[in-house]
Amino acid sequence: MTLKYDVVVVGAGPAGSSAARYAALGGCNTLMIEKRQEIGSPVRCGEGIARHFLDDCGIPYENKWVAQEVKGAKIISPAGNVLKIDEKHAGNEVGIVLERDAFDKACAKLAAKAGSEIWVKTTAVGLLKDDGRVTGVRVKRLEEEFNIEADCVVAADGYESQVGRWAGMKTLMKAGDITGTLQYRLTNIEPDPDFPHYCEFFLGTCAPAGYIWVFPKDECTANVGLGISLDRLKNKMDLKMYLDAFCKKDPRMKRAQFLDMVTGGVSTCPPIKETVRDGIAMVGDAARHIDPITGGGIGNGCLAGMILGKVLSEIKERGGTYSKEDLQPYEKGWRAELEETLYRNWMAKNKLVTLSDEDFDKIIATLSTAGIEKLSVHAMLKVIKERHPDLVAKFADMI
Ligand SMILES: Cc1cc2nc3c(=O)[nH]c(=O)nc-3n(C[C@H](O)[C@H](O)[C@H](O)COP(=O)(O)OP(=O)(O)OC[C@H]3O[C@@H](n4cnc5c(N)ncnc54)[C@H](O)[C@@H]3O)c2cc1C
């Protein structure tokens, strides 16, 4: 028996489920495969998402995947200067702190409801090709290995993606464009007037070329994590040293206890050149859709997945071949939505990593008294330029 689908999606994260959902909704015979035994688990994420992504991607709000709704973001400089930003303007990760395992399952359920098949414990181990064109995937399901033919394979296999690379697409990154992360889920945290109502971001040498986040899950629990650029990490244990030092210093965490601990990588690179070839498209972390400043990728993955799924449906409807040419509306579509911001934030990240603790203190103090409403890089730079021209020399080409 030959298994054959219009679309096979590899990876049941938010990007894969979104692509599978919209492809199936448009009539594509769709299969989504996931190597893990349970979709969404274990969680390796700070779990923050901006609310607008739910509307943008047609994901109906459900209490079961909401851990905590927040009012906004608090950005804290090394000396303790604080900038508060309303959640509507605070970036991709601020608004809702998710129960990510339940959220990923809810996204997969929407894909199933739209008509997609879903297999778990099924790993893509290679691509089928014919004269350079991708024609399907080779999979391992439990102990059995077999081929599945597909008119289009979707590489939604996350940060460590191999599927795109098997097709010859260039997804490798420089060490300076990769952030190593460590996150503790801590409970028994003492409340303060703002906890658990804000997602907190701590800047400076507490996390070299990165930041520390405290994302509240309930009135005494939070995801407390840090990301450090790999080119600043001499040794992986440094992540633990920095995070432990932070927790020791924060009086709210004096009696905090562990619920879990996770590590992972995040891309902080510029947009990649190519995300489609004949018979294949990449999406989400696999396509480096993560925001290079915040490391947030859930919302962008859902959005790009939706754009891809709709393009796959249109190709099906007009009887196309899912060639590189046919897939161009996806390449153009995600770039129109995300590319400019991804590129600008990558440039800004490269400048931010050169700032000292004193620079961050001055910048946050300046912004906190300027009534800045929108955390757009450009808006921030303009305010800093007016008040501290000395600080913006490094950013001159971005203003
Ligand atoms: C510590 C940490 C904290 C983060 N915090 C945030 C945050 O607060 N907010 C935010 O927006 N983003 C955050 N991110 C990033 C976010 O987790 C990702 O951007 C998001 O998960 C991307 O979704 P995705 O669907 O592209 O990939 P993933 O969610 O990684 O899904 C990929 C799926 O593919 C499966 N897979 C991989 N290979 C194969 C294979 N060969 N065969 C079958 N299946 C396969 C994997 O098991 C996985 O389920 C964080 C990341 C880390 C590491």
The ligand as a Gaussian input file, in Angstrom:
#p B3LYP/6-31G(d) Opt

LIG

0 1
 C       13.258000      28.462000      26.887000
 C       12.419000      29.033000      25.784000
 C       11.489000      30.003000      26.086000
 C       10.672000      30.524000      25.068000
 N        9.718000      31.437000      25.412000
 C        8.884000      31.915000      24.468000
 C        7.815000      32.793000      24.812000
 O        7.616000      33.141000      25.981000
 N        7.013000      33.240000      23.812000
 C        7.191000      32.877000      22.506000
 O        6.435000      33.347000      21.641000
 N        8.174000      32.033000      22.160000
 C        9.008000      31.524000      23.101000
 N        9.984000      30.617000      22.759000
 C       10.052000      30.191000      21.358000
 C        8.881000      29.252000      21.032000
 O        8.892000      28.155000      21.918000
 C        8.977000      28.792000      19.584000
 O        9.136000      29.916000      18.760000
 C        7.725000      28.006000      19.137000
 O        7.606000      26.807000      19.844000
 C        7.812000      27.728000      17.637000
 O        6.802000      26.873000      17.204000
 P        7.070000      25.827000      16.018000
 O        5.776000      25.167000      15.768000
 O        7.796000      26.472000      14.914000
 O        8.122000      24.780000      16.612000
 P        8.002000      23.810000      17.866000
 O        7.030000      24.316000      18.849000
 O        9.401000      23.571000      18.326000
 O        7.407000      22.477000      17.240000
 C        8.176000      21.637000      16.408000
 C        7.657000      20.230000      16.583000
 O        8.281000      19.386000      15.600000
 C        8.544000      18.127000      16.204000
 N        9.608000      17.494000      15.414000
 C       10.910000      17.857000      15.318000
 N       11.565000      17.060000      14.472000
 C       10.659000      16.144000      14.005000
 C       10.739000      15.038000      13.116000
 N       11.897000      14.728000      12.508000
 N        9.631000      14.309000      12.896000
 C        8.440000      14.620000      13.510000
 N        8.315000      15.666000      14.374000
 C        9.400000      16.413000      14.626000
 C        8.957000      18.508000      17.611000
 O        8.827000      17.401000      18.499000
 C        7.990000      19.635000      17.933000
 O        6.815000      19.178000      18.545000
 C       10.822000      30.075000      23.727000
 C       11.775000      29.102000      23.418000
 C       12.567000      28.570000      24.447000
 C       13.578000      27.506000      24.106000

